[in-house]
Amino acid sequence: MSEKERGKIYVIGTPIGNLSDITIRALETLKKVDIVVAEDTRRTLKLLSYYQIRKPLISYHKFNERKRAVELLRMLKSGRNIGVVSDAGMPGISDPGKELISKAWDAGIDVVVIPGVSAVTAALSISGFETTPFAFFGFPPSKGKDRRRFFEKLSGEELTIVIFESPKRFRKTLRDLQKHLGNRHILVARELTKIHEEIFRGSLEEAIDKWLGPVKGEITMIIEGKKKSLDESSDLKSALIHIREELNKLICSGMSTRDAVKEISIKYSLPRSDVYKEAVKIDRER
């Protein structure tokens, strides 16, 4: 069979919540493919039904990914066009799809991307943190040494960090982030684009205090990268005078040294130990 007679695989972005967040091209592609491969056929059926699209659905998830990829590759070689979708966002990014896409490339099958919404870029765009570049780490390991090593690795990351988390481990992850990274700024985007969307931006300590009970929904977390200490950064050294002046004003206004140090360290994303050293110097000079 000639290469022209082979089918194509279309990697299609779907809404992360609001069903209106789908492109015209994605809808047109879903209508023309022969088969739609879905992470959860029930969720995809809801999307297709909403737009009155009827297509055969095949489940494709992390538990059957390798076996199913072989079957789907056979269909592609026979001339069928396949659309691949995940439950939300882009397939292959912390979602099934990589195995099939990789095998398709190796077999000379055309892979076409139909871009769509991404929770990663959506949350980054409203974070107010540095976004060029950033580092995406997906879901943290659930337990054990792998989880500890994951957060130890994050502690030294200077780029803005993006991770996903399940509601079940959300509060545990907040505590692990604070333990290994300190009290950095964080943006939490819960249930993005959905009815109960919730956006929080503040320190990790404030996030821990905010969510004391169970949470629901899909969660994207944006964490500021590690900042250089005052001793390491010439830019920060040049700002030292201004920082000390602000510290002095806060302490003179009646704020405790501890609270003043906390406020300045969060405001300027500085290690609290460095700010405390400056507070000690101020105290000595009085």
Phi, psi and omega in degrees: 000135182286160180299327182296333183275353179286153177281175177242156175251127182251119179266109194248126175281135179237165182302148177268358179186286180291120185294345178283346181275058176229144184278157176300320181296323178296318179295317179297322180291318178299328180287330187263340181290159180278326184220145173247122178263122188232146177296315176227107186298332180293317180291320180291324177299322178298317179294313181296319180296322180301324180256016175055047178248129179244119180214149173297136181247137176235130180285142181210101185225180188297340182274340180234012189303311185293314181295316182293328181299322179295316179296316182292325178297324177296320178295319179298318180292337179276356176110001180278141175266132185239131173259131180250126177229157173250182179297326182199140177080213184262131176298154175085354179245097188059020177220159178302155178142329185301315183300312181293316181297318180297316180294325179296316177299315182298330181271001180080019177278136177292130177247121183243130179262135175244092190298152178209198183292145176227130178296329180298303183288329178297313180290319179301320186295336181251007185284327186077006178267170176296128184243358180229101359268179173221168181236125180255127184244001179067215181272134173295149173304151187284330184195175172075199183298323181298322179292315180298316180295326178300311182286330175295322178293319179297328185300331180262001184284121181272344179279158173300134187255136175237126175224158171255157174207151177275155177303327183299321184252007186303308183292324176297320180292322175302316181293321179292323177298315180295320181299317186265332185252347185086189186271067182278167173287147179215147169243127177249122177246109182249133179056047180307133177070002181263175183302319183260034178304138179221127179240128177233137175224125181177204179272164177297323177300317180293324178294319179296319179292329183289315184257089180265341181243186181298150176235163179233162171094174181275140189233130173244133182238130177245121183238135178297143178286170181294133177263149177291149178288168179300326181287336184269337189246122177291327179296319180289327178297321180292337180266001186300318182299315180296319181296317180295323178297317179295319177301313182299318180297317181295317181292320179293334180283354178111355179288142178292153180303320181300312182290324179295317178297317180299314183296315181292320181296322178287316182301319184253009179054048180250150174301136184298328180297322180294318180292323180297322178302320179291324178295322178296318180297319178299317181296322181291329184281351182284000000 
